[in-house]
């Protein structure tokens, strides 16, 4: 019988793509999601349990019903700006929800846990390439909440033998190349979908958040990674744990940084249309540059990103034009 993996947040952007990759690899992804930011229409690759991580009994019931061999945890608030306006929501829901899920996993005898963390745990490091050994100094509540969960996993590893793979994502972008799932946030705050909606005339001009950073063109630099590549890394992370290789942290990025202006230029080329842009103030909590300098995922997991920024924008553009969910 195929093994089940409980996927908290499987109805969200990254979670849905990971479910597809898990199903392709022969697992049954069981999505556990409260649909606060996810979409039931995104649950296409396995069963759906509507539930909230803040409700420990609901998590225990899902464990008992589906007997997963492992857990993947994608369910979280993930917006830097929002986390600066409402830090309490991040500490309560991200940290509290993760604690329930981790304790329920231990109680159910699930020994393997894959966790979505973020390069936002590093804070602003003045242009250095970030890798797994870079000290973490978050500058916003989102990054702080994710760092707390990383530490929690370390404690549960020591005390209860829970084995975890922690993935620190850089900027996830694009959509399933087959068009089955894609990015949809309500409200949308991410650069690439906002930019494409501006191109299509679905909203006004894109505001560039700050052009006075100490980067080459003054706009923020990020390392964009295709969501399908990221999903593939999760399958490899799960296999790593199933092979008994123990707890490990991996950064997931491409090693190449693009400024906001460079992303806009790529979109102009891919869509062959003008991108309406206005310059605005900095967004609170933004680091100047976040670029992944790590080779660990490549060397140890054999993971190599297959798609560049042009393909991310192309797949996001196709998804956006198809009307999405
Ligand atoms: N950004 C921007 N205008 C927008 C949205 C984002 O200039 O309307 C910038 C933002 O400041 C950051 C980059 O684009 O430097 C990526 O932001 P996003 O919100 O997509 O991801 P994050 O880096 O916050 O995870």
Boltz pocket constraint, residues with backbone or C-beta under 6 A from the ligand:
constraints:
  - pocket:
      binder: B
      contacts: [[A, 78], [A, 80], [A, 170], [A, 171], [A, 189], [A, 190], [A, 191], [A, 192], [A, 194], [A, 206], [A, 207], [A, 208], [A, 209], [A, 210], [A, 220], [A, 221], [A, 222], [A, 260], [A, 283], [A, 286], [A, 287]]
      max_distance: 6.0
